[in-house]
Amino acid sequence: MDGLPPLVDHHCHGVVRYAPDPGTFAGFLTEADRPPAAGTSYFDTQTGFAVRRWCPPLLDLPAHCPPERYLARRRELGPNATARRLLSATGIGVYLVDTGLPGDLTGPAETAEAGGGTGREVVRLEALADRTAAGYRGAGTADAAEEFADALARAVRAAADTAVAFKSVAAYRHGLALDPRPPGPDAVRTAARDWLAAGAPRLADPVLLRHLIWLAVATGRPLQLHTGFGDPDLRLDHADPTLLTDLVRATADTGTDLVLLHCYPYHRQAAYLAGVFPHVHADVGLTLTHVGPRAPAVLAEFLELAPFGKLLFSTDAYGLPELYVVGSALFRTALGEVLGAWTASGAWSAADARRVAGMLAAGNARRVYGLDGGDGEEARR
């Protein structure tokens, strides 16, 4: 769609600094965590086809060229030049980068610099808890649990000084059917003691997950929540955003916005929650990349119930700069097709279509994250 402002990618991840081999590259095209079935390829997916449609021309190749030819050209250019070419073509002006994933990934500043934009950090709560627990692992005493709980509260407050938002992956660790109430101090200390005594494995205790969510809510920073599909580490039926309904009600008067990420195939449920709760927003990130040419249909379904000021753009790109290209291109084309059809039918005016397009592309995210409100780094640049 033409005439959009620079996009605000309100949820994304860094890209790898190395040149991935063909198998590693293809692995980034899927949410699967294992090699493809014998005789098949992850390039034979909507995401794989979208990469071959949108990315080769940016590397001086014809669209839809074979994967082998594309990867060879990528190797010729090297990872840095490839990232610069691809990211600079996305039209993204602001990158809000979730830094909670492991690996040799670019951070907010490096990612944004390659794309000619600005970057801010989204802090993943569970990763922050894991780091905070490092000095207490194996210390299953009441004193250690209390010290850890105090340190965790300080760490969240300190992160809020610089982070643009927090994110929870409770959907992966337990599921979204959490008790909506903030746990009491005794429950937090008991859960912390047991977790630390066990050597602080991956945080999956529902009491501590709830505690993290409420610590983040208390800061007033927006809280992103993974919902809907993802890798096999989650159970999809435990990631339905309607499972958050009681938590949504409990946070309604806190002044903290909740942003439901990804949502598919529960995007209509997410749109409903955004429609009836003023502090709930939703995004189309990851989903459009994986549905490819069906992106206009999915976007239209989001817009059936979601108020137009509540839907945000993101790519959820991870590892490959190609996924930034695909996410932004599919968003633009889907938005143009959907709003163009509604305008042509007479249901919408052209002026309203342009205004709503700007809201979805950037305006809503700028409002939710305070990017123009004077309290963030972006507002000072």
N, C-alpha and C positions, 0 to 999 in steps of 0.2 A: 504494500500500500504506500503510495507516495504522500509526501507532506507530513510525515510523522516527525516529532521531535527526537533527539537522541534517546535511545531506549535506556530505561533503568532496569538492569537485570538484577532483580531483588533477591535471587537465590541461585548461586552457582558455586563452583569449586575450581581449584587451581588446575593447571595443565601440567603434564609431565615434562620435565626438562630434558629428557633423553629421547632418542629416536626409537619408538617401540618396534619390535619385530612383528611380522604379519599376524601371528597368533595373538600377541598382546593387543595389537591394534584392534583386531576383530572382537576381542573380548570386551572392549569398551563400548561396543555397539549394542550390547544386550545387558539385561539385568541378571542373566544367569551367571552362576559362579563356577561353572565347569566348562570344559571344552564342548563343542557342539557334537551332536550325534554323528556317528560315522557316516561319511558320505555327504554331509551337509556343511553349511558355512553360515556364520552370523552376518556375513555380507548379504545373504538372501533373507533379509528382513526389511521392513519399512524403513528402519533407521539406516541400514546399509545402503538401500537404494537412494535414500535422501542424501546421504553423504556423496554418493556418486553423481547425483543430480546437481548439487549446489557447489561442491568444493573444487572439482577439477579445473573449471575455468579460472579460478583464483590462483591456480598454480600453472597456468598456461597450457592446460589440457582441455580436450573436448568433454562436455558433460557426458556422463554415463560411460566413461572409459572403463576398461576392466580394472578390477582392484589391483592386480599386479603392476599395471602400468602406473596407476596412481601412487602406489607405495614406493615404486622406484623413483618417481619424480620427487616424492617427499624426501627420500634419502639423499638425492642430489642437492636439494636446497638446505637440508639440515633442520634440526628442530627449532632453532631460533628464528630463522627466516620464514619457515613455514608458519609458525605461530603469529609472527607479525603480519604476514600477508592475510592470513585467515581472520584474525581478530580485528584487524583494521577495516575489514569489509563488512562487519556485522551491523554497523550503525549503533552499537551500544556505547553510551557515554558514561555510565556509572555501573560498576560491578560491586555487588554486595556478596562477598566471598565467605562461604562456610569453611573455616579452617580446621574442622574437626576430623578430617580424614587423614589416615597415614599415607606415607609415600613421599617421593621426591617431587612435590607439587609446588607450583608458583603460588605465592601469597597474594593478598589483595593489590599491593602496590605494583608488583612485577606483572601480574596478569593485566592490570589496567594500563600499565605503560606500554605493553605490547599492542594493546588495542587502541591506544591514543585516548584513553579516558581516565577516570579517577576510580579509586577503589576504597572500600570500607570493609571492616571485618564483621562477620556474624559468628558469634561464639557458640559452639556446640556444648550444651550443658553436661552431657555425659562424659565427654572428653575432658572438660574442665574438672569434673569430679575425679576422674581417673588420675589426672596429674596431681591434684591436691592430695590424693590418698597415697602417693608414692612414698612419702616419709613415714607412713603409719602402717604399712602392710605387715600383717602378721601380729600386730599389737592389739590383741582382742581384750583390752581392758576398758573399764568404764572411763578412766582418765583419758586414754587415747581416743576413745570415741567422742568424748566431749571436746577435746582439742581439735579433732578432725572436723566436727560439726561447726565449731567456731571458725576454723580456717576456711571451710567451704563457703560459709556466709560472707566472709571477707573477700574471698576470691570472686564471687559473683558480683558483689558491689564494686570491686575494683575493675572488673571487666566492663561493667556498665559505663565507666568513665570514658572508654574509648570505643567500645563496640557499638554498632548501629542497631543490633538486635541480638536476641538469643534464639537458639533452636533446640528442640527436644526430639530425640528419636525413640521416645518411649514406645512407639508402635513396634519397633524392632525388639526392644528389651523385655517388654511385658505384654503389650497390647494397649489399646486406648480405653479399655473399660476399667479405668482407675477410679478409686474413691475420690470424689471431687474436693473433699475437705482437706485443708492443710493439716499435715500430721502434727501432733503435739511434740514437745521437746523430748519427753521420755521415749516415745515411739521412735523418734529420729535417732536418739542415742543408742537404743537397743539394736535397731537395724544397722547402724554404723558399726557397732561393736562386732556384730556377727559377720558383717561383710569384711571388715579388716582382719578378723581372726581367721577367716577363710583364705587370707592372702590377697584380698581385694581383687578377685577376678572381675571379668566384665560386669559392669553395674546393671543388674536386672531386678533388684529389690524394689517392689512397688512403693514402699514407704519412702525410700530415698529418691525414687523418680518423681513422686509427688512433691517431695520437699524441694527438689531442684526447680520444678515448675513454679512453685509458689515463691521461692527466692527470686526467680527471674521476674515474676509478675510484680513483686514489690518494688523493683527498680523503675518500673514505668516504661522500660524499653519494649518494643514489639516482640512478641514471642511467636516464632515459626514452629509449626508442628507437622511432622511428616504424617501424611495420611495416604491411603490408597496403596497402589502397587509399588514394589521395590524388588530388591533381590530376595533369594529364597530364605534369607535369615528371618523374614517376618512371615506371619500367617495373614493372608489377605483379609480373611473374615474378621480378624482382630484389628484391622486398620481402617475400618469404616468410620468416617468422621462423625457420624451420628452417635457413636459411642462416647463422644466428648460432650454430649449435650448438657449433662449435669455440671461438668467443669465450665462450660461456656456460661451457664447461668450463674455459677458461683463467682466468676470473674467479671461479671457484667458491669459492676460499679467500681472497679479498681482503677480505671483510667488506662489500662494496658490493652493494646490491640492484639488479637490472636490472628495469625495468618496460616490458613490451611494449605499445605503444599501438595501439589501433584494431583491427589484426589481420585484419579481414575481407578476403577470404573465407577466410583461413587461421586463423580463430579456433580451430578444433579443434587445429591444429598448435601454436598458442600455448598452449592449455590443456594439451597434452601436455608442453611444455617447463616450464610452471609446475608440473606434476605430478611431474616427475622431478628437477628442480633446485631445491633449497630457496631459493636467492637470486633466483629468477625469479618475477615477478608479471605479470599481464596485466590489461587493462581492456576495458570495453565502450564506451568513448567513441567518438563520431562514428558508430560502426556503428548503434546503435539509432536515432539520429536519421534515418539514411538508409534504414532498412528499415521504419520506420513500424509498421503493425499486425503486421508479422512479427517485431517485437522479442521477444515471448515465445519464439518458436521459436529465435531466435539465442541469446538468453540461456540457454535450456535446453541448447543445444549447447555453449556455453562451460562449463556446469556438469557436463557429462558426465565430464570428466577433471580439470578444474582443482580442486585442493583449495579448500575454501570460504574459507580464510584467505589465498588468493592472488589473488583477483579484486577489482578496484577500480572504483569509479564515477568517470566523468568525462563531461563534455558535449563537450569539444573545441570549445565555442562560439567563434565568431570573427565579429567585426563587428556582428552583430545580437543584441540582448538576447533576441530571440525564440528563438534557438537554445539559450539556457540554459533557457528555459521548456520547449521541446520535449524536450531531452535529459533533463531531470529528470522530466518527466511520463511519458515513455515508459519510463524506468527504473523508476519507481514502479509503473506499471501492469503492466509485463512481470514485475517481481519478484512482485507480488501474484498474478498469474495463474499463474505457474510454481509458486511455493511453495504457493499455495492448492490447486492440483491435486494436488501431491504429498502434501499434508497430507490432503486429502479421500480420497485413495486408500488411506491408511494407511501409505504408505511413509515418511512423516516425521511426527514429533509436532509439534503446534502450538508447543510451547516451542522445539524445535530450529529451526523455521522462523523464529520471531521472532529468535532469536539469530543465525542466519546472515544474515538480512536486515540486522540492525544491523552486522554485519561488513562486508558488501558496501557498504553505504551510507556508512559512516564509519570503523568500527573498524579495518579493514585499512589504510586510508590513514593514519590517525593513528599506527599502529604503524610502518609503513614509513618515513614521513617524520619520525618523532620529534616529532609535534605535541603529544604529552602527556609527552614525556620530559625536559623541562627544558632542551633545548639549542636551542629555537627560540622565536621571538617569540610564536607562538601559545600556547605553554605559559605565557607570562608574563602573558597577557591574562585 
